[in-house]
Amino acid sequence: MKFVQEAFDTNWVAPLGQNVDAFEQEISNYVGVNYGLALTSGTAAIHLALKYLGVGTGDYVFCSSLTFAGSCYPIIYQNAIPVFIDSEPDTWNMSPIALEKAFVWAKKENKMPKAVIIVDLYGQSADYDELLPICRKYDVPVIEDAAEALGATYKGKKCGTFGDIGILSFNGNKIITTSGGGMAVSNDENAIQKMKFWSTQSREKVRHYEHTEIGYNYRLSNICAGIGRGQLVSLEDRIHAKKSIYESYSQYLRDLPITMMPISRNGEPNYWLTVIKIREDIDLIPETLIRALEQQDIESRPIWKPMHIQPVFRGCKYFSHKQDVSVELFLKGICLPSGVAMTTAQQEKVTNTIKSCTDLRKPLDHNLI
């Protein structure tokens, strides 16, 4: 409230003001990069990053398949062609095996991508020691979609700092929020300055309104940036609370035919969501658990439906791991309530509801794919 009140007191409500500048600096300092650009959404940040990297009509872009659609919609905004990459089982993030397959295909077919979008899923870092050398070998830049992973680390380094351009989100469901918003972060000053120019309607630096390029209305407001600054102060406390929730669920569910989303030995996630997976040899499906929880006024959700089986992306090229990991996760995975305000009693209610229906059996609904 202090930061928001300052915005009103100084009459800087629009997408300019001290909060915007300070929020960009504070986030940059926190993740360990030189520059940040506060925008209306993480999707807007990916759009501008693709544009900066020269992605245009008919170009190819590789992207994680197991993600939210906002990771790949901007590829279509640029009239480019997405190619989806499977997950690997150890972190559920992009598979190096599948990525290498995609590059071999692209080189053979003369369809090399202009960029690779690697997603840090559910608050956990991808395995960058495996993925980045592949991208460098083919000289293709990386956009790191760390929308869900603010505060997570990989080998001691913060997520959002592994790509040429990193993407963060402050949507209402993220670990901190500006009500809606995002940020691009990078050590490339030219990238951030050019993206900033486009995000403010590409207005040239002259007195009158002069435009030589198409621009966008993508800048974050000073009010929203003030909310973000206030929330950033409590980020480490939120990560600690999320981790405690994950560990409690692990304890409560340890005797059930359920596995937790694996935690990589290479880093520390921010535990944004606690995600579980029903064991493959059990016929229980996520929908059964979701409906049982719903009857107790408890919201849960399926894991992201992979992009390569979404109707809107039908026909897009897809490269799998050794087996189709992302589809298997979708068919057996559930996101549990993970809000930082959850009480022990609320967690027990969730887990008791799950325990009450784990003896139910129903065939997999393959119509989902």
NUTORTOR-733447 format. One line per field, with one value per residue (C-alpha): residue number from 1; residue in one letter; x, y, z. Coordinates in steps of 0.05 Angstrom, whole numbers, always signed. Example, Ala and Ser with C-alpha at 12.3 -4.5 7.8 and 13.67 -1.06 7.14 Angstrom:
// NUTORTOR-733447
pos (1/2)
code (A/S)
X (+246/+273)
Y (-90/-21)
Z (+156/+143)
This chain:
// NUTORTOR-733447
pos (1/2/3/4/5/6/7/8/9/10/11/12/13/14/15/16/17/18/19/20/21/22/23/24/25/26/27/28/29/30/31/32/33/34/35/36/37/38/39/40/41/42/43/44/45/46/47/48/49/50/51/52/53/54/55/56/57/58/59/60/61/62/63/64/65/66/67/68/69/70/71/72/73/74/75/76/77/78/79/80/81/82/83/84/85/86/87/88/89/90/91/92/93/94/95/96/97/98/99/100/101/102/103/104/105/106/107/108/109/110/111/112/113/114/115/116/117/118/119/120/121/122/123/124/125/126/127/128/129/130/131/132/133/134/135/136/137/138/139/140/141/142/143/144/145/146/147/148/149/150/151/152/153/154/155/156/157/158/159/160/161/162/163/164/165/166/167/168/169/170/171/172/173/174/175/176/177/178/179/180/181/182/183/184/185/186/187/188/189/190/191/192/193/194/195/196/197/198/199/200/201/202/203/204/205/206/207/208/209/210/211/212/213/214/215/216/217/218/219/220/221/222/223/224/225/226/227/228/229/230/231/232/233/234/235/236/237/238/239/240/241/242/243/244/245/246/247/248/249/250/251/252/253/254/255/256/257/258/259/260/261/262/263/264/265/266/267/268/269/270/271/272/273/274/275/276/277/278/279/280/281/282/283/284/285/286/287/288/289/290/291/292/293/294/295/296/297/298/299/300/301/302/303/304/305/306/307/308/309/310/311/312/313/314/315/316/317/318/319/320/321/322/323/324/325/326/327/328/329/330/331/332/333/334/335/336/337/338/339/340/341/342/343/344/345/346/347/348/349/350/351/352/353/354/355/356/357/358/359/360/361/362/363/364/365/366/367/368/369)
code (M/K/F/V/Q/E/A/F/D/T/N/W/V/A/P/L/G/Q/N/V/D/A/F/E/Q/E/I/S/N/Y/V/G/V/N/Y/G/L/A/L/T/S/G/T/A/A/I/H/L/A/L/K/Y/L/G/V/G/T/G/D/Y/V/F/C/S/S/L/T/F/A/G/S/C/Y/P/I/I/Y/Q/N/A/I/P/V/F/I/D/S/E/P/D/T/W/N/M/S/P/I/A/L/E/K/A/F/V/W/A/K/K/E/N/K/M/P/K/A/V/I/I/V/D/L/Y/G/Q/S/A/D/Y/D/E/L/L/P/I/C/R/K/Y/D/V/P/V/I/E/D/A/A/E/A/L/G/A/T/Y/K/G/K/K/C/G/T/F/G/D/I/G/I/L/S/F/N/G/N/K/I/I/T/T/S/G/G/G/M/A/V/S/N/D/E/N/A/I/Q/K/M/K/F/W/S/T/Q/S/R/E/K/V/R/H/Y/E/H/T/E/I/G/Y/N/Y/R/L/S/N/I/C/A/G/I/G/R/G/Q/L/V/S/L/E/D/R/I/H/A/K/K/S/I/Y/E/S/Y/S/Q/Y/L/R/D/L/P/I/T/M/M/P/I/S/R/N/G/E/P/N/Y/W/L/T/V/I/K/I/R/E/D/I/D/L/I/P/E/T/L/I/R/A/L/E/Q/Q/D/I/E/S/R/P/I/W/K/P/M/H/I/Q/P/V/F/R/G/C/K/Y/F/S/H/K/Q/D/V/S/V/E/L/F/L/K/G/I/C/L/P/S/G/V/A/M/T/T/A/Q/Q/E/K/V/T/N/T/I/K/S/C/T/D/L/R/K/P/L/D/H/N/L/I)
X (+0/+58/+85/+15/-1/+64/+41/-25/+9/+57/+2/+41/-12/+1/+58/+112/+139/+186/+154/+165/+238/+250/+214/+256/+319/+298/+279/+343/+384/+347/+357/+427/+422/+436/+370/+296/+234/+167/+110/+36/+48/+99/+67/+81/+153/+160/+129/+179/+237/+218/+213/+281/+312/+286/+231/+183/+137/+153/+209/+213/+215/+226/+185/+171/+106/+87/+70/+16/-6/+23/+93/+79/+22/+73/+105/+39/+35/+99/+70/+123/+117/+123/+158/+144/+194/+177/+195/+243/+222/+272/+247/+188/+223/+249/+284/+355/+344/+282/+316/+375/+326/+292/+357/+379/+312/+316/+386/+369/+305/+337/+287/+333/+297/+308/+299/+287/+238/+255/+204/+219/+157/+118/+174/+231/+291/+305/+372/+411/+478/+447/+403/+446/+505/+457/+430/+500/+524/+472/+482/+409/+390/+349/+289/+281/+208/+215/+144/+130/+200/+218/+264/+282/+355/+398/+466/+462/+440/+371/+321/+309/+384/+402/+374/+394/+330/+292/+217/+181/+107/+70/+0/-49/-32/+44/+87/+85/+36/+25/-47/-25/+44/+110/+183/+238/+308/+375/+447/+437/+424/+407/+354/+320/+323/+294/+239/+223/+216/+167/+129/+114/+81/+148/+144/+206/+243/+216/+166/+109/+82/+128/+127/+172/+158/+97/+93/+52/+19/+56/+85/+66/+30/+62/+6/+18/+93/+81/+43/+100/+152/+112/+105/+178/+196/+162/+185/+233/+180/+132/+182/+194/+118/+109/+165/+133/+67/+102/+137/+72/+37/+95/+88/+11/+10/+71/+31/-13/-1/+20/+87/+106/+136/+210/+258/+321/+386/+415/+376/+321/+252/+206/+153/+102/+52/+52/+39/+26/+24/-18/+24/+21/-2/-63/-125/-148/-152/-142/-215/-238/-195/-211/-286/-280/-241/-291/-347/-309/-303/-229/-201/-150/-130/-101/-29/-21/-46/+15/+15/+27/-41/-79/-130/-104/-34/-57/-7/+53/+117/+134/+194/+188/+235/+248/+174/+120/+132/+88/+25/+35/+42/-21/-62/-40/-22/-58/-40/-60/-79/-13/-30/+17/-42/-61/-68/-49/-123/-136/-79/-105/-174/-143/-103/-160/-205/-153/-144/-219/-223/-157/-191/-236/-218/-237/-206/-163/-202/-160/-209/-170/-114)
Y (+0/+47/+41/+47/+108/+141/+131/+167/+221/+237/+231/+179/+127/+112/+69/+116/+132/+114/+46/+21/+42/+15/-51/-64/-50/-91/-152/-147/-143/-202/-250/-223/-189/-118/-98/-108/-86/-85/-104/-121/-197/-252/-267/-196/-205/-269/-233/-177/-225/-264/-200/-177/-244/-234/-285/-272/-303/-375/-381/-440/-435/-494/-492/-537/-575/-583/-511/-459/-433/-364/-393/-407/-361/-306/-351/-347/-271/-268/-313/-364/-440/-475/-541/-574/-610/-664/-666/-711/-750/-723/-651/-652/-597/-598/-662/-655/-720/-692/-625/-658/-699/-634/-601/-661/-659/-583/-586/-642/-607/-537/-513/-488/-449/-375/-387/-440/-426/-467/-467/-474/-515/-507/-467/-514/-501/-540/-575/-520/-556/-605/-559/-497/-533/-563/-494/-465/-522/-500/-425/-413/-363/-383/-349/-375/-375/-371/-344/-395/-397/-330/-346/-416/-433/-479/-494/-431/-384/-354/-376/-324/-314/-374/-351/-293/-262/-286/-280/-271/-266/-230/-255/-264/-338/-330/-331/-255/-214/-144/-165/-176/-163/-191/-173/-187/-191/-194/-172/-148/-74/-66/-120/-87/-18/-41/-81/-20/+22/-27/-34/+41/+42/+52/+127/+161/+212/+274/+325/+303/+231/+198/+123/+86/+16/-21/-18/-45/-20/-67/-25/-40/+14/+50/+25/-48/-39/-13/-76/-117/-79/-93/-166/-175/-157/-222/-267/-309/-319/-342/-392/-419/-426/-461/-510/-526/-540/-586/-624/-631/-660/-708/-732/-738/-775/-820/-885/-874/-896/-825/-793/-720/-677/-696/-643/-636/-648/-590/-534/-510/-495/-441/-495/-451/-508/-576/-626/-700/-757/-820/-882/-912/-980/-950/-939/-879/-817/-744/-726/-773/-738/-668/-681/-710/-649/-603/-634/-610/-540/-552/-528/-570/-573/-621/-613/-569/-604/-609/-559/-612/-645/-579/-572/-502/-531/-593/-613/-579/-619/-653/-690/-739/-763/-838/-844/-790/-762/-699/-736/-787/-731/-697/-762/-776/-709/-661/-592/-586/-523/-489/-419/-390/-377/-451/-478/-547/-564/-545/-589/-646/-637/-641/-703/-738/-726/-757/-816/-828/-841/-873/-941/-917/-942/-916/-927/-871/-823/-824/-776/-722/-729)
Z (+0/+14/-58/-88/-46/-69/-141/-126/-84/-141/-193/-232/-246/-320/-347/-321/-253/-197/-182/-254/-254/-184/-197/-258/-219/-159/-200/-241/-177/-147/-205/-222/-290/-312/-343/-335/-374/-338/-384/-382/-383/-391/-458/-481/-459/-501/-560/-557/-546/-608/-648/-624/-644/-714/-714/-771/-822/-838/-786/-739/-663/-616/-552/-492/-503/-430/-414/-413/-482/-466/-477/-551/-574/-589/-641/-679/-667/-708/-762/-746/-738/-670/-662/-596/-552/-501/-427/-392/-330/-280/-277/-326/-365/-436/-456/-483/-521/-556/-568/-603/-646/-666/-686/-727/-764/-773/-802/-850/-874/-875/-823/-768/-714/-701/-626/-573/-516/-454/-399/-324/-307/-243/-210/-226/-270/-333/-339/-372/-370/-419/-460/-472/-504/-555/-573/-576/-621/-672/-657/-638/-583/-522/-490/-419/-399/-323/-315/-260/-230/-199/-140/-164/-176/-219/-190/-148/-205/-208/-261/-315/-326/-370/-436/-480/-455/-393/-381/-315/-299/-244/-263/-206/-197/-193/-131/-129/-169/-196/-210/-282/-310/-331/-344/-393/-362/-397/-396/-467/-460/-534/-529/-470/-500/-567/-533/-490/-553/-584/-518/-518/-587/-622/-612/-639/-596/-629/-604/-648/-652/-703/-717/-765/-736/-710/-635/-578/-514/-468/-411/-339/-300/-241/-196/-214/-207/-137/-119/-147/-106/-43/-59/-76/-4/+18/-38/+3/+57/+3/-25/+46/+56/-11/+5/+72/+36/-14/+43/+82/+22/+11/+82/+81/+14/+24/+31/-30/-103/-118/-133/-124/-179/-174/-146/-187/-152/-192/-160/-114/-142/-115/-103/-139/-145/-112/-168/-159/-208/-201/-210/-280/-256/-222/-264/-223/-266/-246/-261/-206/-154/-181/-175/-106/-84/-118/-77/-15/-44/-59/-125/-161/-234/-286/-307/-369/-431/-477/-534/-587/-572/-568/-625/-642/-656/-693/-746/-713/-710/-644/-618/-560/-507/-507/-494/-495/-425/-429/-450/-394/-344/-369/-365/-293/-261/-214/-187/-114/-76/-57/-34/+18/+65/+69/+139/+164/+172/+99/+75/+116/+85/+16/+31/+68/+8/-38/+9/+10/-65/-83/-85/-142/-211/-279/-348/-377/-421/-484/-516/-480/-530)
